[in-house]
């Protein structure tokens, strides 16, 4: 598997807590999107650690095409 699976066509809003670590699914195979559940084991992908600097709502990428991983940059709006 060289390309990630497009998990969704829109970002996922998540209320994160300051100081907490979150592991974003980079492969798109996780059943717990946007977070890793270990489904990448048979791929070349690894999850990306995100540490929340403050408690707030953030938008994690689910199309896996973002250039600002793990955050959405609007890439899901571009043609596939």
PLY file of the C-alpha trace (Angstrom):
ply
format ascii 1.0
element vertex 80
property float x
property float y
property float z
element edge 79
property int vertex1
property int vertex2
end_header
0.00 0.00 0.00
1.65 3.20 -1.18
-1.30 5.61 -1.15
-3.51 6.22 1.87
-7.18 5.27 1.84
-9.53 8.26 1.67
-11.43 7.75 4.94
-13.94 10.58 4.39
-14.64 13.56 2.14
-14.68 16.06 4.99
-12.57 16.85 8.06
-13.53 15.66 11.53
-14.00 18.22 14.29
-12.51 17.09 17.61
-12.40 18.88 20.95
-8.81 18.31 22.09
-7.46 18.79 25.60
-4.31 20.78 26.36
-1.28 18.57 26.95
-2.91 15.42 25.52
-1.33 13.40 22.74
-3.40 12.21 19.79
-2.23 9.79 17.11
-3.66 10.65 13.69
-4.27 7.80 11.25
-2.08 8.39 8.20
-3.07 5.25 6.27
-6.83 5.82 6.27
-7.61 2.23 7.25
-8.45 2.88 10.92
-12.01 2.21 12.06
-11.53 4.95 14.70
-10.99 7.89 12.34
-9.33 10.29 12.55
-7.19 8.37 15.04
-5.01 5.30 14.69
-6.26 1.85 15.71
-3.20 -0.07 14.48
-4.62 -0.90 11.04
-1.41 0.40 9.39
0.55 -2.68 10.51
0.74 -4.14 7.00
1.59 -0.81 5.34
4.48 1.62 5.12
2.45 4.21 7.05
2.86 5.24 10.67
0.52 7.38 12.76
1.39 11.02 13.31
1.55 12.31 16.89
-0.30 15.55 17.60
0.10 17.21 21.00
-2.63 19.71 21.85
-1.11 22.99 23.01
-4.47 24.23 24.26
-7.99 22.90 24.77
-10.02 23.78 21.68
-11.81 22.39 18.64
-9.54 21.35 15.77
-10.28 19.79 12.38
-8.37 16.61 11.59
-7.94 15.60 7.94
-9.83 12.47 6.89
-9.15 12.57 3.13
-5.43 11.99 3.87
-4.40 14.45 1.15
-3.58 17.41 3.41
-0.22 19.14 3.18
-0.62 20.22 6.82
-1.02 16.81 8.47
-2.76 16.04 10.68
-4.90 19.16 10.22
-7.29 19.71 7.33
-6.10 22.19 4.70
-9.10 21.91 2.39
-7.56 19.29 0.10
-10.82 17.29 0.24
-12.40 20.05 -1.88
-9.97 19.48 -4.76
-10.81 16.95 -7.46
-9.58 13.43 -6.84
0 1
1 2
2 3
3 4
4 5
5 6
6 7
7 8
8 9
9 10
10 11
11 12
12 13
13 14
14 15
15 16
16 17
17 18
18 19
19 20
20 21
21 22
22 23
23 24
24 25
25 26
26 27
27 28
28 29
29 30
30 31
31 32
32 33
33 34
34 35
35 36
36 37
37 38
38 39
39 40
40 41
41 42
42 43
43 44
44 45
45 46
46 47
47 48
48 49
49 50
50 51
51 52
52 53
53 54
54 55
55 56
56 57
57 58
58 59
59 60
60 61
61 62
62 63
63 64
64 65
65 66
66 67
67 68
68 69
69 70
70 71
71 72
72 73
73 74
74 75
75 76
76 77
77 78
78 79
